[in-house]
Amino acid sequence: MSTAPHHPALTAEALMRKAPVIPVLTIDKVEDAVPLAKALVAGGLPVLEVTLRTQTALEAIAAIAASVPDAIIGAGTIRSAAQAQQARQAGARFLVSPGTTPLLVTCFKALDIPVLPGCSTASEAMYLAEEGFHCLKFFPAEAAGGIPFLKSLSAPLPDLKFCPTGGIDLQKAPSWLALANVLCVGGSWVTPADALKDKNWAKIEQLAADASRLGR
């Protein structure tokens, strides 16, 4: 029997509108997960993406899901259906992929949680829209054409909304957030490596607070 807490249903768009920045987290030490999440939530960033790039990622997701009720914890770098299922079982409330294959689309459509499938071209965005996904991750944002590219998609694809991720920092974020088809951005600048290493949660909370004030 599942002991996961019950949460009200959340759509991908509602998720993206919760805060202007979704922190993209790479967690190496499970003991860092809960204080890190608490600092980010206290700073005003409740939606957290833990990337499945470390051995401890799933354990970190489970720890945050169990101990930080105000966090909306999700899993990023989803590359397979197996990873999607594992993340869901660990407590992830949303999923993010760097790109999207037909197999992943099938898996995502079968799950009962919001998904931000990744894309980097107009064709990929159109394919995902055909499959019913209208809130997408644009990755790698800066390398894949940046602001001019995403801005140029707004006229032909007006029904799509994006979370650009990749190469975005505090200075660049406002220009991205000014785009009509961008609801939020993803970024790792709110959790710098030195602050994580030093367990400087106060610094991370301050960086989150600065990020939470970004917007239109």
Secondary structure, DSSP 8 states (H G I E B T S, - for coil): -----------HHHHHTS-SEEEEE--S-HHHHHHHHHHHHHTT--EEEEETTSTTHHHHHHHHHHH-TT-EEEEE---SHHHHHHHHHHT-SEEE-SS--HHHHHHHHHSSS-EE-EE-SHHHHHHHHHTT--EEEETTTTTTTHHHHHHHHTTT-TT-EEEEBSS--TTTHHHHHTSTTBS-EEESTTS-HHHHHTT-HHHHHHHHHHHHT---
